[in-house]
Amino acid sequence: MRGPVRRPTADQHWTLRLRGSDRREIADAMSAAVLDARLAASAERYPTRIAVVDRGRQSTYAALDADANRLAQLLRDQGVKRGDRVGIYLEKSLESVVGLYGVLRASATYVPLDPAAPVARLGSIARDADLRFLVTGATQADAWRGLVDGGAPIERLLVLEGDDGDLEPPKGVRLLAATELDGYPGDIAPAGRRSEHDLAYILYTSGSTGMPKGVMLSHRNALSFVDWAVNEFDVVETDVLSSHAPLHFDLSVFDLYAAGSTAATLALVPSELALFPVALATWIRDSNISVWYSVPSILSMLALRGNLEKKQPEALRVVLFAGEVFPTKYLKLLMDQLPNARFANLFGPTETNVCTWYDVPRWTHEPPDSIPIGKAIAGVEVFAVTDEGKPADPTEVGELWVRGPTVMHGYWNDPERTARTLVEERIDGVAADRVYKTGDLARLDERGDWIFLGRRDAQIKSRGYRIELGDIEAALNQHPALVECAVVAIPDDLVTNRIKALVVAREDVAQSELVDFCRARLPRYMVPELFEFASALPRTSTGKIDRNALANAAPTPPAEGSDAANTTKGDVNSCRPKSKSRISSSKI
């Protein structure tokens, strides 16, 4: 193992500490500045290694790289240019992984769309990102017309997954079958200039105005985090990485590109297993998962109901979690059940990838009430700033600011929001790393670790998803029967927060109608689980809605999995139907 790593320069990425005889060769390959170059390097060195496992199918690195080349050539022939945004409207699958790499290799920027989100919301994203090309599947066909009718500027649809034989595209849109990929050679990549500063992807997150905001992240942003993580957790070609997070969630970045950078295997977690902890534990064991990364709520369910003592995943050596607070009583329970695994808390908003981390120690006694978010990852600087705009003293509470190569380029098509949250630094007249104002309150503890204290605004986390309560209110307020509403978060051990809506109606309206109304406009994880009707909302002395009073009066939420908890959630993790594909794969 090499000694301590150094902070990378602007044009340099981390050199990995790798085991095995190919250490130098792989480390050289890791210097590639763009994400898809890592795939090409892995395919060259380990062409027959399994790159992706998707239920009963799998693809080698050589096959995945060839499919990415074919898709990139097709995109170029269809007019996609460097920097163009291409939508990925697919369930997570082998096809969607090909889609991501193919878009990147075409020098374009991918925009993952949540297949479970309402068409109206996806249409607003497609309009904002100017998505003219969509990589999609037959199971999404019913939504195509709604996207176009809603103003999405889509000109071409490539059906990469499923049978396209009887599909009709919306008027004015050209439908491309996956069979068209067969006409392109798999050993040729499109030529063209590339830069690590090119945008790799745009992730849309909840916005307080009701309009999702697009976080712009470059190849350098992603690789600065991925390379640190691969280095810190010793990811190598023999590892099997779980891929649990959906593609529109930033946690997916580590799984995808840590595997691609090291020729490790990426195992896609079947979505329906999230509802069945015992089945998930069995899958982890039988898939030989060695590195797991997810939100804590899934791990809490595994600890409570996964029967891990009898389904011990012998290969699991690293458990990473992020996205929400992990109750320490469940964390300790899981650590006791997995005595040989290393646990780490990764922290950071989408705008910074991961910016801090904490190596969780094993407790011999009762665990603390909470764990720190730790210290900055190598190459990144974090510091707290007071309300007066001054650096916070040690132990003083302040807003967490982040500087370094992981910080986003800004918000797509929103310069005002970008200017409010990003500080551009210049050193000797030359642009330096951006500084992002996270809106998170934090302080240092006596060990020099950062302690997360909450948000400055109305943003919350639930099941790992970042949610603006104002986004939900904006949707509810569109209902004609409502006079006003307020949405509050109710703390919950398992999912961090549950969502409650308090509404004042001018006429009788059923709760089921409000649930359906929200489902048509919001992702399912943002639909309130509790509704309460009132004649008026409490007010502060200034006439504002008294949100503290509402939160304090909130009842205890129903338990996860109970009938009450399930009345408004919907089928969040529905099973993806089997479908035909032109992507290179083999049965396991």
Summary of the structure (lengths in Angstrom):
residues: 588
radius of gyration: 23.4
end to end distance: 34.9
largest distance: 72.9
contacts: 1984
relative contact order: 0.11
helix: 30%
strand: 25%
